[in-house]
Amino acid sequence: KVPDEALGLEIYAKLAAKGFCVITPELEKGTLEQAWSELEELESSKWCVVHPAIQNGLLGPRGSCSIAELESPELNRELRADGEALVRLDGMLTDLGLRTEPYLHDLHVEISHRTIAVAHRTWKPNASDPEDAVLLTEQEASKWLVQFLRHRLMVLLILGPASGDLHLQPYATDDVETYKVQ
């Protein structure tokens, strides 16, 4: 366990050495189950399938089969309707970013703000084909273009319930070995 006051520096050290960092946060008992339940209860209108070009910029067609944007962390906690556990986990992600931000200038990474959290559903074999996506409108393309151009740091919190593999590799480096997280 890394002490809270050293967590930002530890994350920075891993980012500098490998380009990514894997941590296992200590969560209160039942938090993941509650968050999973809250995700299931999100309005169906919040979930959408995005174009394969967008999926590839996120977690790929199988990792981002459908997505839902959570409410802004800038909203008062009492006004957010995402659910108590999702709000707490979103706050934890903000805290990780704030702890790491003072060290990122050494990596030539400048962070001016954080984006809204996006929940991702993975593709399941009995689900519709992940290639059956919506059309990419000009408005949707513009929204994601801004995201991808400014995107410098991605923080993932994998809730489950099933296990899977996440393959990490620095961008545009085909000759570098892929790191697999299970």
Accessible surface in RSA format (square Angstrom, percent):
REM  Atomic radii and reference values for relative SASA: ProtOr
REM  Chains: A
REM  Algorithm: Lee & Richards
REM  Probe-radius: 1.40
REM  Slices: 20
REM RES _ NUM      All-atoms   Total-Side   Main-Chain    Non-polar    All polar
REM                ABS   REL    ABS   REL    ABS   REL    ABS   REL    ABS   REL
RES LYS A   1   190.63  93.0 104.38  64.0  86.24 205.3  95.83  86.3  94.79 101.0
RES VAL A   2    52.81  34.7  43.44  39.3   9.37  22.6  44.29  38.5   8.51  23.1
RES PRO A   3    70.05  51.1  62.58  57.0   7.46  27.1  69.89  57.7   0.16   1.0
RES ASP A   4    79.35  55.6  75.47  75.1   3.88   9.2  14.98  35.3  64.37  64.2
RES GLU A   5   144.62  83.0 114.69  86.8  29.93  71.3  69.63 134.7  74.99  61.2
RES ALA A   6    36.62  33.7  33.10  51.1   3.52   8.0  36.08  50.8   0.54   1.4
RES LEU A   7    30.54  17.0  30.54  21.8   0.00   0.0  30.54  21.4   0.00   0.0
RES GLY A   8     2.74   3.4   0.00   N/A   2.74   3.4   1.16   3.2   1.58   3.5
RES LEU A   9    89.77  50.0  89.66  64.1   0.11   0.3  89.66  63.0   0.11   0.3
RES GLU A  10    59.27  34.0  57.40  43.4   1.87   4.4  10.07  19.5  49.19  40.2
RES ILE A  11    16.51   9.4  16.51  12.3   0.00   0.0  16.51  11.9   0.00   0.0
RES TYR A  12    42.03  19.6  42.03  23.9   0.00   0.0  20.02  15.0  22.01  27.1
RES ALA A  13    46.69  42.9  39.32  60.7   7.37  16.8  42.61  60.0   4.09  10.8
RES LYS A  14    77.15  37.6  76.97  47.2   0.18   0.4  38.75  34.9  38.40  40.9
RES LEU A  15    24.43  13.6  17.47  12.5   6.96  17.5  17.47  12.3   6.96  18.7
RES ALA A  16    54.66  50.3  22.70  35.0  31.96  72.7  24.32  34.2  30.34  80.4
RES ALA A  17    86.27  79.3  43.19  66.6  43.08  98.0  53.94  76.0  32.33  85.6
RES LYS A  18    83.85  40.9  68.29  41.9  15.56  37.0  54.79  49.3  29.05  30.9
RES GLY A  19    53.46  65.9   0.00   N/A  53.46  65.9  25.57  70.2  27.89  62.5
RES PHE A  20    30.57  15.3  28.69  17.8   1.87   4.9  30.57  18.5   0.00   0.0
RES CYS A  21    34.82  26.3   7.26   8.1  27.55  64.8   4.77  12.1  30.05  32.4
RES VAL A  22    72.14  47.5  45.14  40.9  27.00  65.1  48.12  41.8  24.01  65.1
RES ILE A  23    65.21  37.1  41.89  31.2  23.32  56.2  47.60  34.3  17.61  47.8
RES THR A  24   126.70  90.1 101.56 103.0  25.15  59.9  72.33  97.2  54.37  82.2
RES PRO A  25    43.03  31.4  24.33  22.2  18.70  68.0  33.36  27.5   9.67  60.1
RES GLU A  26   137.35  78.9 101.34  76.7  36.01  85.7  56.69 109.7  80.65  65.8
RES LEU A  27    56.58  31.5  24.14  17.3  32.44  81.6  27.81  19.5  28.77  77.4
RES GLU A  28   128.77  73.9 112.99  85.5  15.78  37.6  52.03 100.6  76.74  62.7
RES LYS A  29   209.33 102.1 170.29 104.5  39.03  92.9 126.27 113.7  83.05  88.5
RES GLY A  30    34.92  43.1   0.00   N/A  34.92  43.1  25.44  69.8   9.48  21.2
RES THR A  31     6.33   4.5   4.93   5.0   1.40   3.3   3.83   5.1   2.50   3.8
RES LEU A  32    64.77  36.1  62.51  44.7   2.26   5.7  62.80  44.1   1.97   5.3
RES GLU A  33   122.47  70.3 112.99  85.5   9.49  22.6  70.30 136.0  52.17  42.6
RES GLN A  34    69.56  38.9  62.98  46.0   6.58  15.7  30.44  64.8  39.12  29.7
RES ALA A  35     0.00   0.0   0.00   0.0   0.00   0.0   0.00   0.0   0.00   0.0
RES TRP A  36    79.48  31.9  79.48  38.5   0.00   0.0  64.52  34.4  14.95  24.3
RES SER A  37    48.78  41.2  44.66  59.6   4.12   9.5  26.98  57.5  21.80  30.5
RES GLU A  38    19.64  11.3  17.32  13.1   2.33   5.5  14.09  27.3   5.55   4.5
RES LEU A  39    14.82   8.3  14.71  10.5   0.12   0.3  14.82  10.4   0.00   0.0
RES GLU A  40    95.01  54.5  72.41  54.8  22.60  53.8  28.37  54.9  66.64  54.4
RES GLU A  41   133.33  76.5 102.52  77.6  30.81  73.4  48.14  93.1  85.18  69.5
RES LEU A  42    19.52  10.9   7.45   5.3  12.06  30.3  11.09   7.8   8.42  22.7
RES GLU A  43   121.33  69.7 112.48  85.1   8.85  21.1  46.73  90.4  74.60  60.9
RES SER A  44   100.00  84.5  82.09 109.6  17.91  41.3  50.30 107.1  49.70  69.6
RES SER A  45    94.87  80.2  57.77  77.1  37.10  85.5  58.03 123.6  36.84  51.6
RES LYS A  46    61.80  30.2  46.85  28.7  14.95  35.6  49.66  44.7  12.14  12.9
RES TRP A  47    28.50  11.4  13.99   6.8  14.51  34.1  14.02   7.5  14.48  23.5
RES CYS A  48    60.27  45.6  52.87  59.0   7.40  17.4  36.27  91.9  24.00  25.9
RES VAL A  49    49.25  32.4  45.41  41.1   3.84   9.3  45.41  39.5   3.84  10.4
RES VAL A  50     2.24   1.5   1.80   1.6   0.44   1.1   2.24   1.9   0.00   0.0
RES HIS A  51    55.53  30.3  54.49  37.9   1.04   2.7  28.31  29.2  27.22  31.7
RES PRO A  52    33.47  24.4  33.38  30.4   0.09   0.3  33.47  27.6   0.00   0.0
RES ALA A  53    54.52  50.1  36.79  56.8  17.73  40.3  43.24  60.9  11.28  29.9
RES ILE A  54     9.16   5.2   9.16   6.8   0.00   0.0   9.16   6.6   0.00   0.0
RES GLN A  55     0.00   0.0   0.00   0.0   0.00   0.0   0.00   0.0   0.00   0.0
RES ASN A  56   102.52  70.7  76.20  73.6  26.32  63.4  26.04  62.7  76.49  73.9
RES GLY A  57    36.43  44.9   0.00   N/A  36.43  44.9  20.84  57.2  15.59  34.9
RES LEU A  58    25.53  14.2  10.63   7.6  14.90  37.5  10.63   7.5  14.90  40.1
RES LEU A  59    55.23  30.8  30.65  21.9  24.59  61.8  38.18  26.8  17.05  45.9
RES GLY A  60    16.70  20.6   0.00   N/A  16.70  20.6  14.93  41.0   1.77   4.0
RES PRO A  61    38.22  27.9  38.22  34.8   0.00   0.0  38.22  31.6   0.00   0.0
RES ARG A  62   133.61  56.1 131.18  66.9   2.43   5.8  60.67  82.9  72.94  44.2
RES GLY A  63    16.61  20.5   0.00   N/A  16.61  20.5  13.53  37.1   3.08   6.9
RES SER A  64     0.00   0.0   0.00   0.0   0.00   0.0   0.00   0.0   0.00   0.0
RES CYS A  65    16.77  12.7  16.77  18.7   0.00   0.0   0.54   1.4  16.22  17.5
RES SER A  66    14.65  12.4  14.65  19.5   0.00   0.0  10.43  22.2   4.22   5.9
RES ILE A  67     3.45   2.0   3.45   2.6   0.00   0.0   3.45   2.5   0.00   0.0
RES ALA A  68     0.74   0.7   0.00   0.0   0.74   1.7   0.74   1.0   0.00   0.0
RES GLU A  69    59.53  34.2  52.68  39.9   6.85  16.3  18.89  36.5  40.64  33.2
RES LEU A  70    14.15   7.9  10.37   7.4   3.79   9.5  10.61   7.4   3.55   9.5
RES GLU A  71    45.60  26.2  39.58  29.9   6.01  14.3  17.53  33.9  28.07  22.9
RES SER A  72    31.70  26.8  28.91  38.6   2.79   6.4  21.17  45.1  10.53  14.8
RES PRO A  73    41.31  30.1  17.64  16.1  23.67  86.0  18.23  15.1  23.08 143.5
RES GLU A  74   160.83  92.3 124.93  94.5  35.90  85.5  52.28 101.1 108.55  88.6
RES LEU A  75    76.67  42.7  68.46  49.0   8.20  20.6  71.35  50.1   5.31  14.3
RES ASN A  76    82.98  57.2  67.60  65.3  15.38  37.0  23.20  55.8  59.77  57.8
RES ARG A  77   132.20  55.5 119.69  61.0  12.50  29.8  52.16  71.3  80.03  48.5
RES GLU A  78   146.02  83.8 111.28  84.2  34.74  82.7  70.08 135.5  75.95  62.0
RES LEU A  79   126.45  70.4 103.87  74.3  22.58  56.8 107.15  75.3  19.30  51.9
RES ARG A  80    22.60   9.5   5.97   3.0  16.63  39.6   0.22   0.3  22.38  13.6
RES ALA A  81    84.15  77.4  52.96  81.7  31.19  70.9  62.19  87.6  21.96  58.2
RES ASP A  82     3.58   2.5   0.00   0.0   3.58   8.5   0.28   0.7   3.30   3.3
RES GLY A  83    21.77  26.9   0.00   N/A  21.77  26.9  21.05  57.8   0.73   1.6
RES GLU A  84   117.30  67.3 103.78  78.5  13.52  32.2  41.09  79.5  76.21  62.2
RES ALA A  85     0.00   0.0   0.00   0.0   0.00   0.0   0.00   0.0   0.00   0.0
RES LEU A  86     7.58   4.2   6.62   4.7   0.96   2.4   6.62   4.7   0.96   2.6
RES VAL A  87    10.79   7.1  10.30   9.3   0.49   1.2  10.30   8.9   0.49   1.3
RES ARG A  88    68.09  28.6  61.05  31.1   7.04  16.8  44.31  60.6  23.78  14.4
RES LEU A  89     8.27   4.6   8.19   5.9   0.08   0.2   8.27   5.8   0.00   0.0
RES ASP A  90     2.49   1.7   0.94   0.9   1.55   3.7   2.14   5.0   0.35   0.3
RES GLY A  91    24.50  30.2   0.00   N/A  24.50  30.2  19.15  52.5   5.35  12.0
RES MET A  92    41.08  21.3  34.44  22.8   6.65  15.8  31.42  26.7   9.66  12.8
RES LEU A  93    29.15  16.2  25.33  18.1   3.82   9.6  25.69  18.0   3.46   9.3
RES THR A  94    39.40  28.0  34.91  35.4   4.50  10.7  37.88  50.9   1.52   2.3
RES ASP A  95    58.53  41.0  57.27  57.0   1.26   3.0  17.95  42.2  40.58  40.5
RES LEU A  96    17.36   9.7  16.81  12.0   0.55   1.4  17.17  12.1   0.19   0.5
RES GLY A  97    20.08  24.8   0.00   N/A  20.08  24.8  19.26  52.8   0.82   1.8
RES LEU A  98   121.21  67.5 109.83  78.6  11.39  28.6 110.32  77.5  10.89  29.3
RES ARG A  99    77.37  32.5  66.08  33.7  11.29  26.9  22.82  31.2  54.55  33.1
RES THR A 100     2.35   1.7   2.35   2.4   0.00   0.0   0.73   1.0   1.63   2.5
RES GLU A 101    76.80  44.1  73.94  55.9   2.86   6.8  14.27  27.6  62.53  51.1
RES PRO A 102    74.27  54.1  58.30  53.1  15.97  58.1  66.52  54.9   7.75  48.2
RES TYR A 103    67.92  31.7  67.58  38.5   0.34   0.9  36.06  27.1  31.86  39.3
RES LEU A 104     2.40   1.3   2.40   1.7   0.00   0.0   2.40   1.7   0.00   0.0
RES HIS A 105   125.58  68.6 111.81  77.7  13.77  35.2  87.83  90.5  37.75  43.9
RES ASP A 106    81.48  57.1  57.71  57.4  23.77  56.2  16.97  39.9  64.52  64.3
RES LEU A 107    52.45  29.2  34.55  24.7  17.90  45.0  37.57  26.4  14.88  40.0
RES HIS A 108   172.23  94.1 137.28  95.4  34.95  89.4 101.27 104.4  70.96  82.6
RES VAL A 109    30.54  20.1  24.43  22.1   6.11  14.7  25.78  22.4   4.76  12.9
RES GLU A 110   151.77  87.1 130.31  98.6  21.46  51.1  52.73 102.0  99.04  80.9
RES ILE A 111    54.02  30.7  33.53  25.0  20.49  49.4  36.16  26.0  17.86  48.5
RES SER A 112    78.60  66.4  36.97  49.3  41.62  95.9  44.19  94.1  34.41  48.2
RES HIS A 113   102.25  55.9  78.26  54.4  23.99  61.4  66.32  68.4  35.92  41.8
RES ARG A 114    78.49  33.0  56.40  28.8  22.09  52.6  50.13  68.5  28.36  17.2
RES THR A 115    63.76  45.3  54.63  55.4   9.13  21.8  33.86  45.5  29.90  45.2
RES ILE A 116    68.79  39.1  62.29  46.4   6.50  15.7  62.29  44.9   6.50  17.6
RES ALA A 117    15.95  14.7   8.51  13.1   7.43  16.9  15.95  22.5   0.00   0.0
RES VAL A 118    34.86  22.9  14.32  13.0  20.55  49.5  14.32  12.4  20.55  55.7
RES ALA A 119    14.01  12.9   5.02   7.8   8.99  20.4  14.01  19.7   0.00   0.0
RES HIS A 120    53.13  29.0  24.03  16.7  29.10  74.4  14.52  15.0  38.62  44.9
RES ARG A 121    85.54  35.9  81.45  41.5   4.09   9.7  34.89  47.7  50.65  30.7
RES THR A 122    87.27  62.1  75.84  76.9  11.44  27.3  54.32  73.0  32.96  49.8
RES TRP A 123    56.30  22.6  41.05  19.9  15.24  35.8  41.41  22.1  14.88  24.1
RES LYS A 124   119.45  58.3 119.00  73.0   0.45   1.1  70.88  63.8  48.57  51.7
RES PRO A 125   118.24  86.2  97.15  88.6  21.10  76.7  97.40  80.4  20.84 129.5
RES ASN A 126   141.41  97.5 101.20  97.8  40.21  96.8  47.15 113.5  94.26  91.1
RES ALA A 127    47.91  44.1  26.33  40.6  21.58  49.1  36.21  51.0  11.70  31.0
RES SER A 128    86.08  72.7  66.91  89.3  19.17  44.2  47.95 102.1  38.14  53.4
RES ASP A 129    74.61  52.3  65.64  65.3   8.97  21.2  23.34  54.9  51.27  51.1
RES PRO A 130     8.27   6.0   6.25   5.7   2.02   7.3   8.27   6.8   0.00   0.0
RES GLU A 131   100.60  57.8  85.15  64.4  15.45  36.8  44.95  86.9  55.65  45.4
RES ASP A 132   101.05  70.8  78.20  77.8  22.85  54.0  31.90  75.1  69.14  69.0
RES ALA A 133    30.15  27.7   0.47   0.7  29.68  67.5   2.17   3.1  27.98  74.1
RES VAL A 134    82.09  54.0  73.49  66.5   8.60  20.7  80.78  70.2   1.31   3.5
RES LEU A 135   157.90  87.9 148.34 106.1   9.56  24.0 148.69 104.4   9.21  24.8
RES LEU A 136    65.24  36.3  36.58  26.2  28.66  72.1  36.79  25.8  28.45  76.6
RES THR A 137    76.08  54.1  69.21  70.2   6.88  16.4  70.37  94.5   5.72   8.6
RES GLU A 138   152.88  87.8 138.83 105.0  14.05  33.5  57.24 110.7  95.64  78.1
RES GLN A 139   152.55  85.3 142.59 104.2   9.96  23.7  51.23 109.0 101.33  76.8
RES GLU A 140    48.27  27.7  47.58  36.0   0.68   1.6  13.09  25.3  35.18  28.7
RES ALA A 141    36.16  33.2  32.16  49.6   4.00   9.1  33.82  47.6   2.34   6.2
RES SER A 142    58.37  49.3  54.79  73.1   3.58   8.2  32.81  69.9  25.55  35.8
RES LYS A 143    87.58  42.7  72.94  44.8  14.64  34.9  63.84  57.5  23.74  25.3
RES TRP A 144     2.25   0.9   2.25   1.1   0.00   0.0   2.25   1.2   0.00   0.0
RES LEU A 145   102.21  56.9  99.29  71.0   2.91   7.3 101.53  71.3   0.68   1.8
RES VAL A 146    88.65  58.3  87.33  79.1   1.32   3.2  88.65  77.0   0.00   0.0
RES GLN A 147    37.17  20.8  33.83  24.7   3.33   7.9   9.10  19.4  28.07  21.3
RES PHE A 148    64.97  32.5  47.81  29.6  17.16  44.7  48.61  29.5  16.36  46.8
RES LEU A 149   113.26  63.1 103.19  73.8  10.07  25.3 105.54  74.1   7.73  20.8
RES ARG A 150   132.35  55.6 116.65  59.5  15.70  37.4  46.14  63.1  86.21  52.2
RES HIS A 151    69.28  37.9  48.16  33.5  21.12  54.0  50.21  51.7  19.07  22.2
RES ARG A 152   139.78  58.7 106.65  54.4  33.13  78.9  30.92  42.3 108.86  66.0
RES LEU A 153    54.40  30.3  30.12  21.6  24.27  61.0  32.04  22.5  22.36  60.2
RES MET A 154    78.87  40.8  51.29  33.9  27.58  65.7  41.78  35.5  37.09  49.1
RES VAL A 155    62.33  41.0  38.99  35.3  23.34  56.2  41.96  36.5  20.37  55.2
RES LEU A 156    64.62  36.0  35.22  25.2  29.40  73.9  37.05  26.0  27.57  74.2
RES LEU A 157    46.41  25.8  21.70  15.5  24.71  62.1  22.53  15.8  23.88  64.3
RES ILE A 158   115.28  65.6  91.52  68.2  23.76  57.3  94.58  68.1  20.69  56.2
RES LEU A 159    32.90  18.3  17.58  12.6  15.32  38.5  18.56  13.0  14.34  38.6
RES GLY A 160    24.26  29.9   0.00   N/A  24.26  29.9  12.31  33.8  11.95  26.8
RES PRO A 161   104.60  76.2  66.54  60.7  38.06 138.3  74.10  61.2  30.50 189.5
RES ALA A 162    81.96  75.4  59.59  92.0  22.37  50.9  68.64  96.7  13.32  35.3
RES SER A 163   113.65  96.0  77.66 103.6  35.99  82.9  50.13 106.7  63.52  89.0
RES GLY A 164    51.09  63.0   0.00   N/A  51.09  63.0  38.42 105.4  12.67  28.4
RES ASP A 165    76.50  53.6  42.44  42.2  34.06  80.5   9.92  23.4  66.58  66.4
RES LEU A 166    38.48  21.4  37.46  26.8   1.02   2.6  38.08  26.7   0.40   1.1
RES HIS A 167   107.97  59.0  83.52  58.0  24.45  62.6  62.08  64.0  45.89  53.4
RES LEU A 168    36.82  20.5  34.85  24.9   1.98   5.0  36.25  25.5   0.57   1.5
RES GLN A 169    72.71  40.7  44.44  32.5  28.28  67.3  12.58  26.8  60.13  45.6
RES PRO A 170    54.75  39.9  39.32  35.8  15.43  56.1  51.59  42.6   3.16  19.6
RES TYR A 171   208.96  97.6 184.41 104.9  24.55  63.9 142.50 107.1  66.46  81.9
RES ALA A 172    88.20  81.1  42.22  65.1  45.98 104.6  58.67  82.6  29.52  78.2
RES THR A 173    41.33  29.4  36.89  37.4   4.44  10.6  39.87  53.6   1.47   2.2
RES ASP A 174   142.67  99.9 114.33 113.8  28.34  67.0  37.86  89.1 104.81 104.5
RES ASP A 175   138.66  97.1  96.62  96.2  42.04  99.4  52.43 123.4  86.24  86.0
RES VAL A 176    63.93  42.1  55.95  50.6   7.98  19.2  60.18  52.3   3.75  10.2
RES GLU A 177   160.49  92.1 135.42 102.4  25.07  59.7  60.56 117.1  99.93  81.6
RES THR A 178    56.39  40.1  38.91  39.4  17.48  41.7  21.22  28.5  35.17  53.2
RES TYR A 179    95.55  44.6  91.92  52.3   3.63   9.5  57.55  43.2  38.00  46.8
RES LYS A 180   100.25  48.9  77.81  47.7  22.44  53.4  34.80  31.3  65.45  69.7
RES VAL A 181    29.77  19.6  25.31  22.9   4.46  10.7  28.54  24.8   1.23   3.3
RES GLN A 182   157.26  87.9 101.07  73.9  56.18 133.8  47.90 101.9 109.36  82.9
END  Absolute sums over single chains surface
CHAIN  1 A    12305.3       9539.6       2765.7       7063.3       5242.0
END  Absolute sums over all chains
TOTAL         12305.3       9539.6       2765.7       7063.3       5242.0
